[in-house]
Amino acid sequence: FASLFMGAKFSGATYLSLIPIVGGCSLAAMKEISFAWGGLSGALISNLGSALRSVFSKKRLNEYTDIDGINMYALISVISLCYLAPVAYFVEGSTWAAGWASAAASAGSNIKFIQLLSLGGVFYHLYNQVSYQALAGIGPVTFSVGNTMKRVAVIVSSVLFFKNYVSPLNWVGTGLAVLGAYMYSNSKIKKA
């Protein structure tokens, strides 16, 4: 998308390095017990939206020098809330009370659920702030590669901390994605 919307040009090695990254992440996620085509479709749409967001945000950060990454993220968050809060209310509003009760029961109490929800929200917000700060200093493709590698880190972390089983195919995918990231880094170094 960076080539299409920003006129960015990349070397052939850079484009080729994206193949093992995408293929590796796909292999790393295969054999999930809870795999569903709807989930895959949602993830693909989410990745597409994330890539477009980073490209257009980077484009705007380059055009408007009086706004930084954190303020760009704040604007996007407020606009998103204004657009999506009414949609969420009309689509899912009737299930909120039952969903809250179920989540609070799973957490142990309303207070515990509110604490977990708040903590999750704070860390997600901080993650996005750091992401937009990073986007100000790197290109959108580099940002997307880093975001993809984050998924590999999540898989490895789930193995280390939660002792989740990972098949040999998943490990091959993780290694392939890391190799692709290495190839991408080398292609960017050689270009510079």
C-alpha positions as CSV (number, residue, x, y, z in Angstrom):
1,F,0.0,0.0,0.0
2,A,3.0,2.3,0.6
3,S,3.9,2.0,-3.1
4,L,0.3,2.6,-4.2
5,F,-0.7,5.5,-1.9
6,M,2.7,7.1,-1.1
7,G,4.7,6.4,-4.3
8,A,7.3,4.6,-2.2
9,K,9.8,2.5,-4.2
10,F,11.4,-0.6,-2.8
11,S,14.1,-3.0,-4.0
12,G,13.2,-6.4,-5.3
13,A,14.9,-7.9,-2.2
14,T,12.6,-5.9,0.0
15,Y,9.5,-7.3,-1.8
16,L,10.9,-10.8,-1.8
17,S,11.6,-10.7,2.0
18,L,7.9,-10.1,2.6
19,I,7.1,-13.6,1.2
20,P,8.7,-15.6,4.1
21,I,7.3,-13.2,6.6
22,V,3.7,-13.7,5.5
23,G,4.2,-17.4,4.8
24,G,6.0,-17.9,8.1
25,C,3.3,-16.2,10.1
26,S,0.7,-18.3,8.3
27,L,2.5,-21.5,9.2
28,A,3.0,-20.3,12.7
29,A,-0.7,-19.9,13.2
30,M,-1.7,-23.2,11.5
31,K,-3.1,-26.1,13.4
32,E,-4.8,-23.9,15.9
33,I,-7.4,-25.9,17.8
34,S,-9.9,-23.0,17.6
35,F,-9.4,-22.3,13.9
36,A,-12.4,-20.9,12.1
37,W,-12.7,-19.4,8.6
38,G,-14.7,-16.5,10.1
39,G,-11.8,-15.8,12.4
40,L,-9.3,-15.9,9.6
41,S,-11.4,-13.6,7.5
42,G,-11.7,-11.2,10.4
43,A,-7.9,-11.3,11.0
44,L,-7.2,-10.6,7.3
45,I,-9.6,-7.7,7.3
46,S,-8.0,-6.4,10.5
47,N,-4.5,-6.7,9.0
48,L,-5.7,-4.8,5.9
49,G,-7.1,-2.1,8.0
50,S,-4.0,-1.9,10.1
51,A,-1.8,-1.6,7.0
52,L,-4.0,1.1,5.5
53,R,-4.0,3.0,8.8
54,S,-0.3,3.0,9.0
55,V,0.2,4.1,5.4
56,F,-2.3,6.9,5.6
57,S,-1.1,8.0,9.1
58,K,2.5,8.1,7.8
59,K,1.4,10.1,4.8
60,R,-0.4,12.6,7.0
61,L,2.5,12.8,9.4
62,N,4.7,13.7,6.5
63,E,2.3,16.3,5.1
64,Y,1.4,18.0,8.4
65,T,4.6,18.8,10.3
66,D,2.7,20.5,13.1
67,I,1.3,17.2,14.4
68,D,3.2,14.4,16.0
69,G,2.5,10.7,16.2
70,I,0.9,10.8,19.7
71,N,-1.5,13.6,18.6
72,M,-2.3,11.8,15.4
73,Y,-3.2,8.7,17.4
74,A,-5.4,10.8,19.7
75,L,-7.3,12.3,16.8
76,I,-7.8,8.9,15.2
77,S,-9.1,7.5,18.5
78,V,-11.6,10.3,19.1
79,I,-12.9,10.1,15.5
80,S,-13.1,6.3,15.7
81,L,-15.1,6.5,19.0
82,C,-17.5,9.0,17.4
83,Y,-18.1,6.7,14.4
84,L,-18.1,3.3,16.1
85,A,-19.8,3.9,19.4
86,P,-23.3,4.3,17.8
87,V,-22.7,1.3,15.6
88,A,-21.7,-0.8,18.5
89,Y,-24.7,0.3,20.5
90,F,-27.2,-0.5,17.7
91,V,-25.5,-3.8,16.7
92,E,-24.6,-5.2,20.1
93,G,-26.2,-2.9,22.7
94,S,-28.9,-5.4,23.6
95,T,-26.3,-8.0,24.7
96,W,-24.1,-5.7,26.8
97,A,-25.7,-6.4,30.2
98,A,-25.5,-10.2,29.8
99,G,-21.9,-9.9,28.4
100,W,-20.9,-7.7,31.4
101,A,-22.5,-10.1,33.9
102,S,-20.7,-13.1,32.3
103,A,-17.3,-11.4,32.2
104,A,-17.6,-10.2,35.8
105,A,-18.6,-13.7,36.9
106,S,-15.5,-15.1,35.0
107,A,-13.3,-12.5,36.7
108,G,-14.7,-13.1,40.1
109,S,-16.4,-9.8,40.7
110,N,-17.4,-6.5,39.1
111,I,-14.4,-4.8,40.8
112,K,-11.9,-7.4,39.5
113,F,-13.4,-7.2,36.0
114,I,-13.2,-3.4,36.1
115,Q,-9.5,-3.6,37.2
116,L,-8.7,-6.1,34.4
117,L,-10.6,-4.0,31.8
118,S,-8.8,-0.8,33.0
119,L,-5.4,-2.4,33.0
120,G,-5.9,-3.9,29.5
121,G,-7.1,-0.6,28.2
122,V,-4.1,1.3,29.7
123,F,-1.6,-1.1,28.2
124,Y,-3.4,-1.2,24.8
125,H,-3.4,2.6,24.8
126,L,0.3,2.8,25.6
127,Y,1.1,0.2,22.9
128,N,-0.7,2.4,20.3
129,Q,1.0,5.5,21.6
130,V,4.4,3.9,21.2
131,S,3.4,2.6,17.8
132,Y,2.5,6.0,16.5
133,Q,5.7,7.5,18.0
134,A,7.7,4.8,16.1
135,L,5.7,5.4,12.9
136,A,6.9,9.0,12.9
137,G,10.5,7.7,12.6
138,I,10.1,4.7,10.2
139,G,8.3,3.8,7.0
140,P,4.9,2.1,7.0
141,V,6.3,-1.1,5.5
142,T,8.9,-1.4,8.3
143,F,6.1,-0.6,10.8
144,S,4.0,-3.5,9.3
145,V,6.9,-5.9,9.3
146,G,7.4,-5.1,13.0
147,N,3.7,-5.5,13.7
148,T,3.8,-8.9,12.0
149,M,6.8,-10.0,14.0
150,K,4.9,-9.0,17.1
151,R,2.5,-11.9,16.3
152,V,5.5,-14.3,16.3
153,A,6.6,-12.9,19.6
154,V,3.1,-13.5,21.0
155,I,3.3,-17.2,19.9
156,V,6.7,-17.7,21.4
157,S,5.6,-16.0,24.6
158,S,2.5,-18.3,24.8
159,V,4.8,-21.2,24.7
160,L,7.2,-19.9,27.3
161,F,4.6,-18.6,29.8
162,F,1.5,-20.7,29.2
163,K,3.3,-23.9,28.1
164,N,1.1,-24.1,24.9
165,Y,1.9,-26.9,22.6
166,V,3.5,-25.8,19.3
167,S,3.8,-28.3,16.5
168,P,7.0,-28.6,14.4
169,L,5.1,-26.9,11.5
170,N,4.4,-23.9,13.8
171,W,8.1,-23.7,14.8
172,V,9.1,-23.8,11.1
173,G,6.7,-20.9,10.4
174,T,8.1,-18.9,13.3
175,G,11.7,-19.5,12.0
176,L,10.6,-18.6,8.5
177,A,9.0,-15.3,9.7
178,V,12.2,-14.4,11.6
179,L,14.3,-15.2,8.6
180,G,12.1,-13.0,6.5
181,A,12.5,-10.1,9.0
182,Y,16.2,-10.6,8.8
183,M,16.1,-10.5,5.0
184,Y,13.9,-7.4,5.2
185,S,16.4,-5.7,7.5
186,N,19.3,-6.5,5.3
187,S,17.5,-5.3,2.2
188,K,16.9,-1.9,3.9
189,I,20.5,-1.7,5.1
190,K,21.8,-2.4,1.5
191,K,19.5,0.2,0.1
192,A,20.9,2.8,2.5
